[in-house]
């Protein structure tokens, strides 16, 4: 299945299933290969020289306005290219670094 050719409803279901199969430590490239391009992304480098990346994938409908927002997504947090967390707390962790 190609996520880019799915309706938003199909994409939400697909993303939820794929995220449920993820393992900590897998590389960012593997996640993008499985899920396709993220709906939203953010990145930063922290004082220790580590690179943090958060990819947001749409997983639940909140408002029918044609815009995908963070509250409609599951965040996936990467540190130096490896998945270290996902879910609601992942974005909080990202902001705290």
C-alpha positions as CSV (number, residue, x, y, z in Angstrom):
1,X,0.0,0.0,0.0
2,X,1.2,3.5,-0.9
3,X,0.3,5.9,1.9
4,X,0.5,8.9,-0.5
5,X,-2.4,7.5,-2.5
6,X,-4.7,6.9,0.5
7,X,-7.6,8.9,1.7
8,X,-7.0,10.5,5.1
9,X,-9.3,7.9,6.7
10,X,-7.3,5.0,5.2
11,X,-4.0,6.8,6.1
12,X,-5.0,7.1,9.7
13,X,-5.8,3.4,10.0
14,X,-2.6,2.4,8.1
15,X,-0.4,4.7,10.3
16,X,-1.9,3.2,13.5
17,X,-1.2,-0.3,12.3
18,X,2.3,0.5,11.2
19,X,3.2,2.4,14.3
20,X,2.0,-0.5,16.4
21,X,4.6,-2.7,14.7
22,X,7.6,-0.4,15.4
23,X,10.5,-1.3,17.6
24,X,12.7,1.1,19.5
25,X,16.1,1.7,17.9
26,X,15.0,1.3,14.2
27,X,16.5,3.9,11.9
28,X,14.5,6.9,10.7
29,X,14.8,5.7,7.1
30,X,13.1,2.5,7.9
31,X,10.2,4.3,9.5
32,X,9.8,6.6,6.5
33,X,9.9,3.6,4.2
34,X,7.1,1.9,6.2
35,X,4.9,5.0,6.8
36,X,5.8,7.4,4.0
37,X,6.5,11.0,4.4
38,X,5.4,12.5,7.8
39,X,2.6,15.0,8.0
40,X,4.7,17.3,10.2
41,X,8.3,17.3,11.3
42,X,10.6,19.2,13.6
43,X,14.3,18.9,14.4
44,X,16.9,20.4,16.6
45,X,20.5,19.9,17.8
46,X,21.1,19.9,21.5
47,X,24.1,21.1,23.5
48,X,25.5,17.6,23.7
49,X,25.8,17.5,19.9
50,X,22.9,15.0,19.6
51,X,20.4,15.5,16.8
52,X,16.7,15.2,17.7
53,X,14.0,14.7,15.1
54,X,10.3,14.3,15.6
55,X,8.0,13.0,12.9
56,X,4.3,13.4,13.2
57,X,1.9,10.9,11.5
58,X,-1.8,11.5,11.3
59,X,-3.6,8.8,13.4
60,X,-6.9,10.3,14.6
61,X,-9.4,12.8,13.4
62,X,-10.1,15.9,15.5
63,X,-11.5,18.6,13.3
64,X,-12.8,18.6,9.7
65,X,-10.9,21.7,8.5
66,X,-8.7,20.1,5.8
67,X,-5.5,20.8,7.9
68,X,-3.6,18.1,9.7
69,X,-2.4,19.4,13.1
70,X,-0.2,17.9,15.8
71,X,-3.2,17.0,18.0
72,X,-4.3,14.7,15.1
73,X,-1.0,12.9,14.9
74,X,1.2,10.5,16.8
75,X,4.7,11.8,17.3
76,X,7.8,9.6,16.7
77,X,11.0,10.8,18.4
78,X,14.4,10.1,16.9
79,X,17.8,10.7,18.5
80,X,20.8,10.6,16.1
81,X,18.6,8.8,13.6
82,X,17.2,6.1,15.8
83,X,13.7,5.8,17.1
84,X,13.7,6.4,20.9
85,X,10.0,7.1,21.7
86,X,6.5,7.5,20.3
87,X,3.2,8.6,21.6
88,X,2.0,11.7,23.5
89,X,5.0,11.9,25.8
90,X,7.5,11.8,22.9
91,X,6.7,15.4,22.0
92,X,7.1,16.5,25.6
93,X,10.4,14.7,25.8
94,X,11.5,16.4,22.6
95,X,10.6,19.8,24.0
96,X,12.5,19.1,27.2
97,X,15.8,18.3,25.5
